[in-house]
Amino acid sequence: MSVKSKLQSIAAKLLPARYYCEDALLTGHTFVKPEYFDASYQRGLRATNGRDSRNRWRVAVAIWAAKQALRSNGCFVELGVNYGFTSSAVLHNLTALNRRRRFILIDSFEGVEGKRFDSNYNHSYESVVANFKEWPHAEVYKGWLPKVLPSIPFGTIAYLHIDLNSARHEVESFQFLQSMLTKGSVVLLDDYCYSGFTKTQKAWDALGLNILALPTGQGLIIV
């Protein structure tokens, strides 16, 4: 457990129950859960075999973004799947709402290109494919981003979740897909202003986009 996690664990025990204290965020503001959130979060945990990143507010934002994107035409896309935690939660929530949308999930399943092996990343493509078999409209692709993008038939895009932990790869992937985003589509950046990701924020800001920085560390773009 990191020092940050240890401090948050201590704070969570000392503070009143109304405080939200996890994932580098401590606030007395109310954590408003979207519909079916608890069940959706539990479905996310099934994808990781119970490995909990304790990032409920970030997952809640992703669910909100997906529900918002249902207003626009196009498929749903996630760049950087890892175990499939967030997208499993999103898909479970949309299924509970009886809403269905083609969902494209892309990852190298080998960590970040050019970096040494990191045990925090999932390296089993097969396990992720098995996890998403529950949803026939979910498609899992393996390949380095953005190199693999030209080989995938997207059509138009209504929801784009980017979590590559690499500023250059994130921006280049977005630039390739940008013309496919439909009016009103939602782009969610997982680590836009998260602690330790200053380089990522600078790379995104250089594009001149109107990005909302969220206290969860995420960035939100409405096209």
Contacts in CASP RR format, 6 or more apart in sequence:
PFRMAT RR
TARGET T0000
AUTHOR 0000-0000-0000
METHOD contacts of the structure
MODEL  1
MSVKSKLQSIAAKLLPARYYCEDALLTGHTFVKPEYFDASYQRGLRATNG
RDSRNRWRVAVAIWAAKQALRSNGCFVELGVNYGFTSSAVLHNLTALNRR
RRFILIDSFEGVEGKRFDSNYNHSYESVVANFKEWPHAEVYKGWLPKVLP
SIPFGTIAYLHIDLNSARHEVESFQFLQSMLTKGSVVLLDDYCYSGFTKT
QKAWDALGLNILALPTGQGLIIV
1 9 0 8 1.000
4 24 0 8 1.000
4 195 0 8 1.000
8 21 0 8 1.000
8 22 0 8 1.000
8 24 0 8 1.000
8 26 0 8 1.000
11 19 0 8 1.000
11 21 0 8 1.000
11 26 0 8 1.000
12 19 0 8 1.000
12 21 0 8 1.000
12 22 0 8 1.000
15 21 0 8 1.000
15 26 0 8 1.000
18 28 0 8 1.000
18 30 0 8 1.000
19 26 0 8 1.000
19 27 0 8 1.000
19 28 0 8 1.000
20 26 0 8 1.000
20 27 0 8 1.000
20 28 0 8 1.000
20 29 0 8 1.000
20 31 0 8 1.000
20 56 0 8 1.000
20 57 0 8 1.000
22 54 0 8 1.000
22 55 0 8 1.000
22 56 0 8 1.000
22 57 0 8 1.000
23 53 0 8 1.000
23 54 0 8 1.000
23 55 0 8 1.000
23 56 0 8 1.000
23 57 0 8 1.000
23 58 0 8 1.000
23 216 0 8 1.000
24 194 0 8 1.000
24 195 0 8 1.000
24 217 0 8 1.000
25 57 0 8 1.000
25 215 0 8 1.000
25 216 0 8 1.000
25 217 0 8 1.000
27 215 0 8 1.000
31 56 0 8 1.000
31 57 0 8 1.000
31 60 0 8 1.000
32 60 0 8 1.000
33 56 0 8 1.000
33 60 0 8 1.000
34 40 0 8 1.000
34 60 0 8 1.000
34 63 0 8 1.000
34 64 0 8 1.000
34 67 0 8 1.000
34 93 0 8 1.000
35 93 0 8 1.000
35 96 0 8 1.000
35 97 0 8 1.000
36 92 0 8 1.000
36 93 0 8 1.000
36 96 0 8 1.000
36 97 0 8 1.000
37 56 0 8 1.000
37 59 0 8 1.000
37 60 0 8 1.000
37 63 0 8 1.000
37 93 0 8 1.000
39 92 0 8 1.000
39 96 0 8 1.000
40 59 0 8 1.000
40 63 0 8 1.000
40 89 0 8 1.000
40 90 0 8 1.000
40 92 0 8 1.000
40 93 0 8 1.000
40 96 0 8 1.000
41 56 0 8 1.000
41 59 0 8 1.000
41 89 0 8 1.000
43 88 0 8 1.000
43 89 0 8 1.000
43 91 0 8 1.000
43 92 0 8 1.000
44 59 0 8 1.000
44 84 0 8 1.000
44 85 0 8 1.000
44 86 0 8 1.000
44 88 0 8 1.000
44 89 0 8 1.000
44 92 0 8 1.000
45 51 0 8 1.000
45 52 0 8 1.000
45 85 0 8 1.000
46 88 0 8 1.000
46 131 0 8 1.000
47 83 0 8 1.000
47 84 0 8 1.000
47 85 0 8 1.000
47 88 0 8 1.000
47 128 0 8 1.000
47 131 0 8 1.000
48 83 0 8 1.000
48 84 0 8 1.000
48 85 0 8 1.000
51 83 0 8 1.000
53 85 0 8 1.000
55 216 0 8 1.000
57 216 0 8 1.000
58 86 0 8 1.000
58 190 0 8 1.000
58 216 0 8 1.000
58 217 0 8 1.000
58 218 0 8 1.000
59 85 0 8 1.000
59 86 0 8 1.000
59 89 0 8 1.000
61 188 0 8 1.000
61 214 0 8 1.000
61 216 0 8 1.000
61 218 0 8 1.000
61 220 0 8 1.000
62 86 0 8 1.000
62 89 0 8 1.000
62 90 0 8 1.000
62 161 0 8 1.000
62 188 0 8 1.000
63 89 0 8 1.000
63 90 0 8 1.000
63 93 0 8 1.000
65 159 0 8 1.000
65 161 0 8 1.000
65 186 0 8 1.000
65 188 0 8 1.000
65 220 0 8 1.000
66 76 0 8 1.000
66 90 0 8 1.000
66 93 0 8 1.000
66 94 0 8 1.000
66 159 0 8 1.000
66 186 0 8 1.000
67 93 0 8 1.000
67 94 0 8 1.000
67 97 0 8 1.000
67 99 0 8 1.000
68 186 0 8 1.000
68 222 0 8 1.000
69 76 0 8 1.000
69 101 0 8 1.000
69 158 0 8 1.000
69 159 0 8 1.000
69 184 0 8 1.000
69 185 0 8 1.000
69 186 0 8 1.000
70 94 0 8 1.000
70 99 0 8 1.000
70 101 0 8 1.000
70 158 0 8 1.000
71 184 0 8 1.000
72 158 0 8 1.000
72 182 0 8 1.000
72 183 0 8 1.000
72 184 0 8 1.000
72 185 0 8 1.000
72 186 0 8 1.000
73 156 0 8 1.000
73 158 0 8 1.000
73 182 0 8 1.000
74 101 0 8 1.000
74 102 0 8 1.000
74 155 0 8 1.000
74 156 0 8 1.000
74 157 0 8 1.000
74 158 0 8 1.000
74 182 0 8 1.000
74 185 0 8 1.000
75 101 0 8 1.000
75 102 0 8 1.000
75 103 0 8 1.000
75 104 0 8 1.000
75 154 0 8 1.000
75 155 0 8 1.000
75 156 0 8 1.000
75 157 0 8 1.000
75 158 0 8 1.000
75 159 0 8 1.000
76 90 0 8 1.000
76 101 0 8 1.000
76 102 0 8 1.000
76 103 0 8 1.000
76 104 0 8 1.000
76 157 0 8 1.000
76 158 0 8 1.000
76 159 0 8 1.000
76 160 0 8 1.000
77 103 0 8 1.000
77 104 0 8 1.000
77 105 0 8 1.000
77 106 0 8 1.000
77 154 0 8 1.000
77 157 0 8 1.000
77 159 0 8 1.000
77 160 0 8 1.000
77 161 0 8 1.000
77 177 0 8 1.000
78 86 0 8 1.000
78 87 0 8 1.000
78 103 0 8 1.000
78 104 0 8 1.000
78 105 0 8 1.000
78 106 0 8 1.000
78 160 0 8 1.000
78 161 0 8 1.000
78 162 0 8 1.000
78 163 0 8 1.000
79 106 0 8 1.000
79 107 0 8 1.000
79 145 0 8 1.000
79 160 0 8 1.000
79 161 0 8 1.000
79 162 0 8 1.000
79 163 0 8 1.000
79 164 0 8 1.000
79 170 0 8 1.000
79 173 0 8 1.000
80 105 0 8 1.000
80 106 0 8 1.000
80 107 0 8 1.000
80 145 0 8 1.000
80 162 0 8 1.000
80 163 0 8 1.000
80 164 0 8 1.000
81 87 0 8 1.000
81 105 0 8 1.000
81 106 0 8 1.000
81 107 0 8 1.000
81 109 0 8 1.000
81 122 0 8 1.000
81 128 0 8 1.000
81 140 0 8 1.000
82 107 0 8 1.000
82 121 0 8 1.000
82 122 0 8 1.000
82 163 0 8 1.000
83 122 0 8 1.000
83 127 0 8 1.000
83 128 0 8 1.000
83 131 0 8 1.000
84 105 0 8 1.000
84 122 0 8 1.000
84 128 0 8 1.000
84 131 0 8 1.000
84 132 0 8 1.000
86 161 0 8 1.000
86 163 0 8 1.000
86 190 0 8 1.000
87 103 0 8 1.000
87 105 0 8 1.000
87 132 0 8 1.000
87 138 0 8 1.000
87 161 0 8 1.000
88 131 0 8 1.000
88 132 0 8 1.000
91 103 0 8 1.000
91 132 0 8 1.000
91 134 0 8 1.000
91 135 0 8 1.000
91 138 0 8 1.000
94 100 0 8 1.000
94 101 0 8 1.000
95 135 0 8 1.000
100 137 0 8 1.000
101 137 0 8 1.000
101 158 0 8 1.000
101 159 0 8 1.000
102 137 0 8 1.000
102 139 0 8 1.000
103 135 0 8 1.000
103 137 0 8 1.000
103 138 0 8 1.000
103 139 0 8 1.000
104 139 0 8 1.000
104 141 0 8 1.000
104 152 0 8 1.000
104 154 0 8 1.000
105 128 0 8 1.000
105 132 0 8 1.000
105 138 0 8 1.000
105 139 0 8 1.000
105 140 0 8 1.000
105 141 0 8 1.000
106 140 0 8 1.000
106 141 0 8 1.000
106 142 0 8 1.000
106 143 0 8 1.000
106 145 0 8 1.000
106 148 0 8 1.000
106 149 0 8 1.000
106 152 0 8 1.000
107 122 0 8 1.000
107 125 0 8 1.000
107 128 0 8 1.000
107 140 0 8 1.000
107 141 0 8 1.000
107 142 0 8 1.000
107 143 0 8 1.000
107 145 0 8 1.000
108 142 0 8 1.000
108 143 0 8 1.000
108 144 0 8 1.000
108 145 0 8 1.000
109 121 0 8 1.000
109 122 0 8 1.000
109 123 0 8 1.000
109 124 0 8 1.000
109 125 0 8 1.000
109 128 0 8 1.000
109 142 0 8 1.000
109 143 0 8 1.000
110 121 0 8 1.000
110 123 0 8 1.000
110 144 0 8 1.000
111 117 0 8 1.000
111 118 0 8 1.000
111 121 0 8 1.000
111 123 0 8 1.000
112 118 0 8 1.000
112 121 0 8 1.000
112 164 0 8 1.000
112 165 0 8 1.000
112 166 0 8 1.000
112 169 0 8 1.000
113 144 0 8 1.000
113 166 0 8 1.000
113 169 0 8 1.000
115 166 0 8 1.000
122 128 0 8 1.000
125 140 0 8 1.000
125 142 0 8 1.000
128 140 0 8 1.000
129 140 0 8 1.000
132 138 0 8 1.000
132 140 0 8 1.000
141 148 0 8 1.000
141 152 0 8 1.000
142 148 0 8 1.000
145 164 0 8 1.000
145 169 0 8 1.000
145 172 0 8 1.000
145 173 0 8 1.000
146 169 0 8 1.000
146 172 0 8 1.000
146 173 0 8 1.000
146 176 0 8 1.000
149 173 0 8 1.000
149 176 0 8 1.000
149 177 0 8 1.000
150 176 0 8 1.000
154 177 0 8 1.000
154 180 0 8 1.000
155 180 0 8 1.000
156 180 0 8 1.000
156 181 0 8 1.000
156 182 0 8 1.000
157 177 0 8 1.000
157 180 0 8 1.000
157 181 0 8 1.000
157 182 0 8 1.000
157 185 0 8 1.000
158 181 0 8 1.000
158 182 0 8 1.000
158 184 0 8 1.000
158 185 0 8 1.000
158 186 0 8 1.000
159 185 0 8 1.000
159 186 0 8 1.000
159 188 0 8 1.000
160 174 0 8 1.000
160 177 0 8 1.000
160 181 0 8 1.000
160 185 0 8 1.000
160 186 0 8 1.000
160 187 0 8 1.000
160 188 0 8 1.000
161 187 0 8 1.000
161 188 0 8 1.000
161 190 0 8 1.000
162 170 0 8 1.000
162 173 0 8 1.000
162 174 0 8 1.000
162 187 0 8 1.000
162 188 0 8 1.000
162 189 0 8 1.000
162 190 0 8 1.000
163 189 0 8 1.000
163 190 0 8 1.000
163 191 0 8 1.000
164 170 0 8 1.000
164 173 0 8 1.000
165 191 0 8 1.000
167 197 0 8 1.000
167 199 0 8 1.000
167 200 0 8 1.000
167 202 0 8 1.000
167 203 0 8 1.000
167 204 0 8 1.000
168 203 0 8 1.000
170 189 0 8 1.000
170 200 0 8 1.000
170 203 0 8 1.000
170 204 0 8 1.000
171 203 0 8 1.000
171 204 0 8 1.000
171 206 0 8 1.000
171 207 0 8 1.000
174 187 0 8 1.000
174 207 0 8 1.000
175 207 0 8 1.000
181 187 0 8 1.000
181 223 0 8 1.000
182 223 0 8 1.000
183 223 0 8 1.000
184 222 0 8 1.000
184 223 0 8 1.000
185 222 0 8 1.000
185 223 0 8 1.000
186 220 0 8 1.000
186 221 0 8 1.000
186 222 0 8 1.000
186 223 0 8 1.000
187 220 0 8 1.000
187 221 0 8 1.000
187 222 0 8 1.000
187 223 0 8 1.000
188 218 0 8 1.000
188 219 0 8 1.000
188 220 0 8 1.000
188 221 0 8 1.000
189 200 0 8 1.000
189 204 0 8 1.000
189 211 0 8 1.000
189 218 0 8 1.000
189 219 0 8 1.000
189 220 0 8 1.000
189 221 0 8 1.000
190 218 0 8 1.000
191 197 0 8 1.000
191 200 0 8 1.000
191 217 0 8 1.000
191 218 0 8 1.000
192 200 0 8 1.000
192 201 0 8 1.000
192 204 0 8 1.000
192 211 0 8 1.000
192 213 0 8 1.000
192 214 0 8 1.000
192 217 0 8 1.000
192 218 0 8 1.000
192 219 0 8 1.000
193 201 0 8 1.000
193 213 0 8 1.000
193 214 0 8 1.000
193 217 0 8 1.000
193 218 0 8 1.000
193 219 0 8 1.000
194 200 0 8 1.000
194 216 0 8 1.000
194 217 0 8 1.000
194 218 0 8 1.000
195 217 0 8 1.000
201 213 0 8 1.000
204 211 0 8 1.000
205 211 0 8 1.000
209 221 0 8 1.000
210 221 0 8 1.000
211 219 0 8 1.000
211 220 0 8 1.000
211 221 0 8 1.000
212 219 0 8 1.000
212 220 0 8 1.000
212 221 0 8 1.000
213 219 0 8 1.000
214 220 0 8 1.000
END
